[in-house]
Amino acid sequence: MRRSRLALFVGSLLLAATTALTGAATAQASQQAAAGGYVALGDSYASGVGAGSYISSSGDCKRSAKAHPYLWAAANSPSSFDFTACSGARTGDVLSGQLGPLSTSTGLVSISVGGNDAGFSDVMTTCVLQSDSSCLSRIATAKAYVDSTLPGRLDSVYSAIRDRAPNAEVVVIGYPRFYKLGTSCIGLSETKRKAINDAADHLDNAIAQRAGAHGFTFGDVRPTFTGHEICSGSSWLHSVDWLNIGNSYHPTAAGQSGGYLPVLDAVA
């Protein structure tokens, strides 16, 4: 019994030490990123569509003061903060209009992009308004694009980021699964919900692979959103919002602070 208690005590000490070291390393990484300045790139999931509190100067880009890049900057006070993410952005838009603030002094870059290239909006419109078979067919087309074309477009963006910000920590943040399965839920069929979740996994896997190939960190938000999907009863994602259709299938303010920010915090 004494030996078991001693082992438990030693184990507790080691766990506490490991936790302290991990916390110290995370804090040090955040300090280094903040010292070099932070640039936030990407699409509506990065800009904060669906979270409200939009910055008036951002116009149709709908950059939110409740989006995870803004929240991270507020908590860590980087030496500079450039928020160029924009609603509707594709990889080409990032290349043509968002990279200006990057420089050799940039310490941290975050980016979420690829969903619009793969036809996110059209996939969801098809799945909401049409049959199961039409939904599955449109998803199959999107997956084929993710396999054949998206990797090259992501490579172009990631290479451009590294060229312009050679010293930065780059965090590529993915997308959540939309639906909790196996529950009674008004709206799309279980067949559609499962196919949409599978498509999110397919997209995230492709993004993670290309991010890793460039030496970037992939921030996976699927674990943090687990239990907070649509149909969960505690959703951090908007379902169809007929009063403000642009909010549909985007993270709420709680999704940004509870689903995205912890992932950025963990790696930045």
N, C-alpha and C positions, 0 to 999 in steps of 0.2 A: 504493500500500500504506500509506504514512504517513497519507494523508488518511483512509483507511478506518479505520485504528487510532485516529486522533484522533476521528473521528465516533463510534466505538464507545465510546471513553473518555468523551466528552461525554455520550453517551446513558446510560452507566452512572451518571455523576454525577447526571443529571436524575432517573433512576429512584430512586436512593438518596435524593435530596432529597424526591421525591414520597412515597416510602414513609415517610420520617421525619415529614413533615408530616401524612400520613394517620394514622400512629400517634399523633402528638401530639394531633390533633383527636379521635381516639377516646378517648384517655386523658382529655382535657378534658371530653368529653361524659359519660364515666363518673363523673368527679369531681363534675360538676354534678348528675347524677342522684342520686349517693350523698348529696350535701349536702342534698337535698330530701326524702329518704326514698323507699322503694320499696314498691309494693303489687303483689302477684302474684295475678291473678284467673284463673278459668277452670275447665276440666273435668279429667278424669283425666290428660290429656297434660301439663297444667300442674302438677297435684298430684304426679305421679310414680308413678302406679300402674304396677306392673311393675318398678320399680327397687329395691324393697325398702327396708330401713332406715326404716320408717314412724315418724313422730313419734307417740308414744302418745296425746298429747292431741288429735290430729286425728281419732281414731275412724274411722268409716266413710269419711271424706273421703280417707283414706290419703295424707296429705302426706308426701313422702319427703325425707329429708336428702340424697338423691342426685338430686333433681329440679333442673332447671336454675335455677328461681328461687332455691332455697336455695343452690346452688353460686355463683350470681352474687353474692348477698348476702354469702356468706362471703368471697369474693375482693375485694369492693369496699367492705365495711363502711359501708353507707348509714346515715344518721343514725337511721333507723327502718326496720324491715322487717315488713310485714304480709302473711302468706301465707294467703289465704282461698280459694284454688282448692280444688275438691272433686270427688272421683270422681262421675261420673254427672251433673254439672251441665249444665243447658241455659241458654239465654239468660235465661229467666225466673228461674232460680235465682240467676244472677249479679245480676240486678236486685233480687231480694228479700232476698238474704242475704250478698252479698260486698262491697258498695260502701261499707260503713261507715267503713273507715279512710281513704278518699279525702278530701283537703282541698286548700286553696289552697297548702299547703306541700309537697304531694306532688311529687317530682321525676321519678319514673319509674313507669309502669304497664306491666305485661305481661299479655297475656290470650290464651288459646286457648279458643275456644268455637264451637259450631256443629255439630260432628259428631254429638252426641247429639240435637240438634233434627232433624237429617236422618235419624235412625234407624240410626246406626252399628251398634249391637249387633244389631238385627234383620236388617240387611243381611248381616252376617257369619254369623249363625246360619243364615239361609236359604241362603247360598252354601256353607257347610260341609256342611249336612245334606240339601240338596235338589238338583235337577237344574240343568243349565246354563240351561235356559229359565226356571226359577223364579228363579234367581239374577239373570239379566238383567232379568227383569220387576220384581223388587224394587228393583234399582238404578235402573231407569227411574223408578219411583215416587219414590225418594229424590232423583233429579236434578230431577224436576218440583217437588218441595218446595223445593229449593235455588233454583230459578228464581223461584218464585211467592211464597213465604212467608218464607224465611230472610232475604232482604235487609232487610225491614222490621223483623224482630226484632233483627238486628245493629245497625241504625240506632238502635233504642231503647237498646241497651246502650252503644253508642259515644257517643251524645248524653249519656247519664247520666254516663258517665265524664268527658266534657269539662266538663259542668256542675259536677261536684263537684271536679274536679282541673284547673282551667283553665290551670295553669302546667306541667303534666307533659308529659314526652315519653312518648307512648303507642306501644307496640310490640305489634302484633297478629301472633301467631305461628301459622303454618298447620300442616298435617299432612303427613307423608311419604307417598310411594307405598309400598305394602306389599310388592310382589313384583318380583324380578328376572325378566324375561321371557326366553324363548328358551333356557332351561336345563332339564335333566332334574331334576325335583323331585317328590317324593312329596307327595300331597295334592290340592289343587284343580287342575282342568283349566286349561290355558293360556287357554281362553276366559273362565273365571271370573276368573283372575288379571288378565288384561288389562282386563276390565270394571271390576274393583275399582280398579285403578290409574287408569283413566279417570275413575272417580267421585271419587277423591281430587283429581285435577286440577280437576275441575268445581267441587268444593267450595272448593278453594284459590283458584281464579280469582274466585269469587263473594265470598269473604272479602276478598281483596286489593282488589277494586273498591270495596267499601263502606268498607274502612279508608282507602283513598286519598281517597274522597269526604269523609271527616272530617278529612283532614290528618294521619292517623296513618301510621306506618311499618309496612309488611308485612314480617315476617320469614319468608322462604321456606326451609324445612328440606329441601326435595326435593334440592337439590344436595349438601348435607352427608350425606344418607342414601344417595346414589347409590353403589352398590358394597356397601352394607350392608343391602339389603332381604332379606326372606325369600327363600330359594332361592339366595342369593348365596354361601353358604359362610362368610360373616362377618356374620351378621345382627345388627342392633341392634334388632330387633323380635322379640317373642315370636310364635311361631305358636300353634296351639291348644295350650293347657296344660290337659290333662285333670285334673291334680292341683290346679291353682289356676286355674279357668276365668277369673277376673277379670283375670289377667295377659295373656290372649290378645289379640294384635294391639296390644299397648302397647309402648312403648320400654323396653329394658333400661336398666340403669345406664349402660352404654356409650353407648346411644342418647341419653340425657339429657346426658351430658358431652361426647360427640363429635358429636352431631347437632343438639341444641338449644342448648346453651350457647354455641357459637361464633357462632351466628346472633344471639343476644341480645347477646353481647359486641360484635359488629360494628356494632350500631345504637344501643346504650344508652350 
